[in-house]
Amino acid sequence: MAKRTGLLPDITPDILLRAYAAGIFPMAEDADDPSIHWVEPRLRGIIPLDAFHMSSKLRRLVKSDRFRVTADRDFAGVIAACAASAPDRPSTWINGRIRDLYVALHQRGPHAAGSSHSIEVYEGETLVGGLYGVRLGAAFFGESMFHRARDASKVALVHLVARLKAGGFHLLDTQFITDHLLQFGAIEIPAAQYRALLAAALPRTASFDVWPDDGVCGAHALAALSKPAFG
């Protein structure tokens, strides 16, 4: 369950960042619905960075470098793919207003106080998976992911967590939990506990661009995952 406010007027990237700092985020009822609501889950999904885990099969896939993984190379393409319907997801909560808002936040650049970022997964030259989210302090708020090839979104998540650990992040917020995220160690915590973790992470400094935007190989990402967080 989550608390929702009424309909929102136009909001700016600065208002969006203040909302994340307060523990709330925007959603639409449907991609075709122009209205937006603020949402505050009573139980918050997070992935503890030092408790992230994956199957041996996925580990082998990441190490094989079958997919090429980049960061912030095609944010607009990733959020458009996340907003699109798919056979296993006929409708999404990402409407046009939300897409425009997060693209504007991304255009502030990686060195802004807060920004939005993407992970892209390519098979050859084709974008087949990815995810996007918001960075603020040492917190990263995962928003959505997609895949057009088997396991592509899983590879994106592995590379995201590796990048966050290498960059000194303290909190990976998934907002809600799903069966997909549970397999990686996602847990639910009460809102009060989440706010305490958020308050501790926001004043800290972390770097999403600790690695180049053309990414790192799978072996490098796996090595980063094996190290303690907050290093």
C-alpha positions in Angstrom: 0.0 0.0 0.0 1.1 3.6 -0.6 -0.2 7.1 0.2 -1.1 9.1 -2.9 -1.8 12.9 -3.1 -4.2 14.5 -5.6 -3.4 15.6 -9.1 -0.2 17.6 -9.6 0.3 20.7 -11.6 3.4 21.1 -13.7 6.5 20.3 -11.7 10.1 21.1 -12.4 13.3 19.1 -12.0 14.1 21.0 -8.8 10.7 20.1 -7.3 11.3 16.5 -8.4 14.6 16.4 -6.5 13.0 17.9 -3.4 10.3 15.3 -3.5 12.9 12.4 -3.7 14.7 14.0 -0.7 11.4 13.9 1.2 10.8 10.2 0.3 8.1 10.6 -2.4 8.1 10.2 -6.1 5.6 10.8 -9.0 3.6 8.2 -10.9 0.8 8.2 -13.4 -2.1 5.8 -13.4 -1.4 4.9 -17.1 0.9 6.0 -19.9 -2.1 7.6 -21.6 -3.3 9.5 -18.5 -1.8 13.0 -18.4 -2.2 13.4 -14.6 0.5 12.7 -12.1 0.4 11.7 -8.4 3.0 11.8 -5.6 3.5 8.4 -4.1 4.9 7.4 -0.7 4.9 3.6 -0.1 4.2 2.5 3.5 6.6 -0.3 2.9 9.6 0.7 0.8 11.6 -1.6 -1.5 15.4 -1.4 -1.4 18.3 -3.6 -2.4 21.0 -3.5 0.3 24.2 -3.1 -1.8 26.2 -5.6 0.2 23.4 -8.1 0.1 23.0 -8.1 -3.7 23.2 -11.6 -5.2 22.7 -13.4 -8.5 22.5 -16.9 -9.9 25.6 -18.6 -11.2 24.0 -18.6 -14.6 23.6 -14.9 -14.6 27.1 -14.4 -13.4 28.4 -16.5 -16.3 26.3 -14.4 -18.7 27.7 -11.1 -17.3 31.3 -12.4 -17.5 30.8 -13.6 -21.1 30.1 -10.0 -22.3 27.5 -11.2 -24.7 25.8 -7.9 -24.1 27.6 -4.5 -24.4 26.6 -2.3 -21.4 26.9 1.5 -21.4 25.7 4.4 -19.1 24.0 7.6 -20.0 24.5 7.0 -23.7 20.8 6.9 -24.6 18.6 8.1 -21.7 15.7 9.1 -23.9 15.8 5.7 -25.6 15.7 3.9 -22.3 12.9 5.8 -20.8 10.9 5.5 -24.0 11.4 1.8 -23.9 10.4 1.6 -20.3 7.2 3.6 -21.1 6.2 1.4 -24.0 3.8 -1.5 -23.6 5.1 -5.1 -24.0 3.5 -8.5 -24.1 4.2 -9.0 -20.3 3.4 -5.4 -19.5 0.4 -4.0 -21.5 0.4 -0.7 -19.6 2.9 1.4 -17.8 2.8 4.3 -15.3 5.2 6.5 -17.4 3.3 9.1 -19.2 4.5 11.9 -21.5 4.9 14.5 -18.7 7.0 12.1 -16.6 9.2 11.3 -19.6 9.8 15.0 -20.3 10.5 15.7 -16.7 13.2 13.0 -16.3 14.8 13.8 -19.6 15.1 17.5 -18.5 16.7 16.3 -15.2 19.1 14.1 -17.2 20.1 17.0 -19.4 21.5 18.8 -16.3 24.5 16.5 -16.7 26.3 14.0 -14.5 27.9 16.7 -12.3 24.7 18.4 -11.2 23.7 18.2 -7.6 21.1 15.7 -8.6 20.3 14.1 -12.0 18.7 11.1 -13.7 20.8 8.3 -15.3 20.4 5.3 -17.5 22.1 2.0 -18.1 21.8 0.7 -21.6 22.3 -2.9 -22.8 23.0 -3.6 -26.4 23.1 -6.8 -28.5 25.2 -5.7 -31.4 24.0 -2.1 -32.2 20.5 -2.8 -31.0 19.2 -1.5 -27.6 17.7 -4.6 -26.0 17.5 -3.7 -22.3 18.2 -1.0 -19.7 17.0 0.9 -16.7 16.9 4.5 -15.4 16.7 6.2 -12.1 17.6 9.3 -10.1 20.8 10.1 -8.2 20.8 12.4 -5.2 23.6 12.4 -2.7 24.7 8.8 -2.1 21.2 7.5 -2.9 20.0 6.1 -6.2 16.3 5.7 -6.8 15.6 3.0 -9.4 12.6 3.9 -11.6 12.0 1.3 -14.3 13.7 -1.3 -16.5 12.9 -3.1 -19.7 14.1 -5.9 -21.8 13.7 -7.0 -25.4 16.2 -9.9 -25.1 16.2 -12.6 -22.5 18.1 -11.5 -19.3 19.0 -8.1 -20.7 17.4 -6.2 -17.8 19.1 -8.5 -15.3 22.5 -7.6 -16.8 21.6 -3.9 -16.6 20.8 -4.3 -12.9 24.1 -6.2 -12.2 26.1 -3.4 -13.9 24.1 -0.7 -12.1 24.8 -2.2 -8.6 28.5 -2.7 -9.5 28.7 1.0 -10.6 26.9 2.1 -7.4 29.3 0.2 -5.2 32.3 1.5 -7.1 31.0 5.0 -6.9 30.4 5.0 -3.1 26.6 4.9 -3.0 24.9 4.0 0.3 21.3 3.4 -0.8 19.6 1.7 -3.7 15.9 2.4 -3.6 13.6 0.2 -5.7 10.4 1.9 -4.4 8.4 -1.3 -4.6 9.6 -5.0 -4.7 8.7 -7.5 -7.4 9.4 -11.2 -7.9 12.1 -10.0 -10.4 13.8 -7.9 -7.7 13.4 -10.4 -4.9 15.8 -12.8 -6.6 18.6 -10.1 -6.3 18.1 -9.6 -2.6 15.4 -6.9 -2.5 13.6 -6.4 0.8 10.8 -4.3 2.1 11.3 -1.9 5.1 8.9 0.4 6.9 8.7 4.0 5.8 10.3 5.3 9.0 13.3 3.0 8.6 13.6 4.0 4.9 13.6 7.7 5.8 16.4 7.1 8.3 18.5 5.4 5.6 17.7 8.2 3.1 18.6 10.9 5.6 22.0 9.2 6.1 22.6 8.9 2.4 21.6 12.3 1.1 24.5 14.4 2.7 27.1 12.0 1.4 28.9 12.3 -2.0 28.8 9.5 -4.5 29.7 9.3 -8.2 27.6 7.7 -10.9 30.3 8.4 -13.5 33.0 6.7 -11.6 33.3 4.5 -14.7 33.3 5.8 -18.4 30.0 6.0 -20.2 31.1 3.2 -22.6 31.0 0.9 -19.6 33.3 -1.8 -18.3 33.6 -5.4 -19.1 31.6 -8.0 -17.2 34.6 -9.3 -15.2 35.3 -5.7 -14.0 31.7 -5.3 -12.9 31.8 -8.6 -11.0 35.0 -7.7 -9.3 33.4 -4.5 -8.0 30.4 -6.4 -6.7 32.7 -8.6 -4.6 34.1 -5.6 -2.7 32.3 -4.0 0.4 30.0 -1.1 -0.3 31.0 2.4 0.8 34.6 1.7 0.1 
